[in-house]
């Protein structure tokens, strides 16, 4: 399976679970995704209708594509999150086409720093 450098690819900005994300139909090299962004793979439906139905850290069968988010997606204990494409996935996203544009438009979420004890 060929994997590609995320920093060299063109994406489609989507909305996933109400949050912005980048989507591509190819497999990406995990190491090419900058720190502060998160890579997941998407499974397509078994019927071949071309609908995204599941998100995981890695997908072998029915690979639909790859997504990059600025916040981690909470996966269930088995590692596979079922989604309803009509409700959870929206191709009518913004104008970001590269990882760099996505980072500029949606800076990574910073974790709250612990308050110092007095």
N, C-alpha and C positions, 0 to 999 in steps of 0.2 A: 504494500500500500504506500503510495507516494504521499508525502506530507510536504506542505509548503510554508514558506516564511511569512508570517502574518504581517510583517512590516512592508512587504513587497506586493501585497494583494489588494484588490478592490473589493469593497463590501457593499451591502445594502443595509441602511440603518432601519431597524425595526423597533417595535415596542413589544417587550416580552414580560408578561406578568406585571404590566403597568409601568415598566422601566425601560429606558433606552438600551439598545444592544446593537452589535454589528453581526450580520449574518453573511456567510458564504457557503456555497454548496460543496466546497472542497475540504479536505482534511488539513489541519494546520499543525506545525511543529509546536509542541507545548513550550519549548524553550525560547521560541521567537516572540511570545506574548510578553510585553513589558510588565515589570513588577507593578502591582496595584490594579491590574486588570485580570479577569478570570476567563478561562477557556472551558467551554463545554461542547459536547457533541450532541446532535439531535437525531433521533430515530424517526423514520417515516412510517406511515401506516402499512400494514400487511396487504391491504387491498390494492396498493399501487396507485392510489388517487393523488399522491403527492402532498399529503398533509403531514405536518409535524405532530408527533404524538407523545414523544418521551425525550427527556433531557438527562444526560449522565456525563460523567467525566470522560467516558470513552464508549463508543458504539461500534460494534463489529458488523451486525446484520441490519440491513435496511438503513444504512447511513444516509441521512437527509442533508446534513451539513454541519457546520461549526458556528458557534456563537461566541462573542466576546462581550463581557459585561464589566461594569465598573464596581459592582457589588457582588459578593458571592451569592449563589443561589443555594438555599438550604435544601439539600437532598435527603430523602428518607434513608433509614438505616440500610436498605438494600442497594442504595446508590442510584436508583432510577426514579425520576419524577415524571409521572404521567401528566400530560397537559391536554387541554381541550383547545385545539387550534383556533376555533371560532371565537373563543372567549379570551384565551391567554396570549395569543400571538397576533400581531397586527403588522402587516407589511407596509402600512402607511406611516412610516417613520420620518425621520428628519433627513438632512442632506449630507451627513457624514459618509464619506466613501473610503477613508483610510483610517488606520489605527491612530495616526498622528492627529487627524481632524477630530476624531472621537475624544482623544485625551484633552484636546484644547477646549472642546465644547462641553465635555462632561469630566471635569477633573476627578481623579480617584477620591473616594470617600476616605477621609482621615478618621482613624479611630480616636475616640475621646481619650485624652491623656488623663491618667489618674491624678486626682487632686493630691497635692503634697500634704503629708501629715504635718501638723503643727506641734 
